[in-house]
Amino acid sequence: MALLSLGRKEENCHCSGNAGEITEGLPKVVLVGSPNVGKSVVFGYLTGKYVTVSNYPGTTVEVTRGKGRLGDKEFEIIDTPGMYSLLPITEEERVARSILLDENPAIVVQVADAKNIERMLHLTFQLMEAEAPVFLDLNLMDEAGRLGMKIDTGLLEKELGIPVIATVATDGSGMEGFRENITGFKKKTGRAVKYDKAIESAAQRLQERLRGEYRISKRAIALLLLQDDPEIRSIVRERMKDDYASLEEIVEDTKKSYSQPLNYIITIARQREIMEIIKKVTTSSPAGTLDFRERLSRLMMHPLSGIPILLLIIYGFYEFVGVLGAQISVDFLEETVFGEYINPFVTGIVTSIIPWKVWQDLFVHQYGIITLGIRYAIAIILPVVTTFFIAFSIMEDSGYLPRLAMFIDRLFKKIGLNGRAVIPVVLGFGCDTMATIVTRTLETKRERIIATVLLSLAVPCSAQLGVILALLAGNFTALWIFVGVMAIVFLFTGFLAARIIPGERPLFFMEVPPLRWPKLSNVFTKTYTRVEWYFKEVLPLFILASILIWAGRLTGLFDLLTNALSYPAALIGLPKEAATAFLYGFFRRDFGAAGLYDLKTQGLLNGIPLVVSVVTIALFMPCIAQFSVTIKERGWKMALGMAAFIFPFAFFIGYMVNLVLNGLGVTL
């Protein structure tokens, strides 16, 4: 990416809000900070609902932008991806730094977790070294208070030499002062870290030799060169041409003075400076004053107590999504609303208006747009997706997901991932398409590939899973066989992929946010946004699938494909009618599962064949939307390679399940 370029161009906007709301030329307020410190809450407070989300140029990382009026001034507000340091490790950190260097912000607001102030100040010092127009927002002050921490923000402001404000963004505490700091902001230099003699000498010599203009201070550029930042090296080399060799010589000579990497030496020096400040500005209550939420938080992450808590949450998920969403709601919409009212009514109107049977079939009857496509999307898919996203939003807003990531990190390391991957995996149970996009947050290419394979193969989305739960309702033996097979396939495939796919082993670091009661407005907003996004995506595809099925039947292609699929279906012990459901699965896996649901209601699918069919359809090809996103994220070759592996593998697992269950004489 053009790290120090003079401007950028907005592209790839694909979210709620109006991109036109972002006015060119407005002064920019950039929010930076670690993940889970409340940047998004602060962003929402400053902007309201008028936002645009777009990929940052040259990357797949999304950046959120909005417009806010503070006092009598308008600003463009930019919410950056989470970053821990100006020396980036992840793609998100690279994008966040690029915004600081590329966008020429008028104000940089570092949103920090007050209870982890010691870790937060590392980025603060780097921003001050870069001479960024920064002020510090110590957010989550209520959580610091619960842990017995007191922070003298006035003294901290004096020690740092930059504005400091204390806030609790979730309830608005301190936000008026936050606004005043923005509207009346005046840039201050801030406190400088004094490194040891060799580092200071090298930094000074590098600064003297650097040529050209940079958006951050030459001292910051020099320190990043000493820490072997590859992007900074590349940009400086381009500007210095042949003179760059003299800079490399200084860096290499400095390295010889130390037995540890220069990054470590520089970090330790900052840590000493930070600890001097922490001793002056913070006081703590005696140890042993943990409240209930903190004790519960630790129990959630403990190797032993975390298991029953996770099982309890899974049970709650099943009751809410599997029973309320997939059974009660689906039964009502499918059998009553559509079965008794909408389908008969629409069929009567269409047949009275259109005399030709072939055109009637496009809209109604067995494969019609309304009686099949819209019915599947609204009656079978929508209630399951909605209940899942409500449950997911509650987990997310409560702070449980990062704790789950910490708890499951050790297991995920075995399959080439780290605990952070639990977020796209859990989100995949809502929508694999959305989850595939979220794999961008994983640090290495290897992790992103493994996660994408697992999402495409062994993580059924909520729409498909809801139909499967409805298919297996009341048969706990069948349900546990399904869960067991899917878990084994997930772990085995991940274990195998981790040993085949080359690349760096995953590291794991994550800020754990406070454990809170979910806020109803947050849960509603997140659920509404996700369901709207999902429904806009799924309904057109279901309509398209109905049209393609109609055209396929009309031309005979549908019958040809169904006949071809009947052979592998028969091989795994399924009736030939199941081939039609698998053909639906080419369009959407949940569409195919809904086809199996129809076969069960007709009495054509039960017992072992029912379990075999749901296992195979759950492992089946990714849906069109997910396949398209996989192409975008991983490329054509990788997407086609995954599909070529998944299709035969799904039927192989189905064959093995059928063989084992029949061989053991299992009765279902």
Beta strands, then each sheet from edge to edge (+ up, - down):
strand 1: 28-32
strand 2: 51-55
strand 3: 62-70
strand 4: 73-79
strand 5: 107-113
strand 6: 134-139
strand 7: 149-151
strand 8: 164-166
strand 9: 282-284
sheet 1: 2+ 3- 4+ 1+ 5+ 6+ 8+
sheet 2: 7+ 9-
end
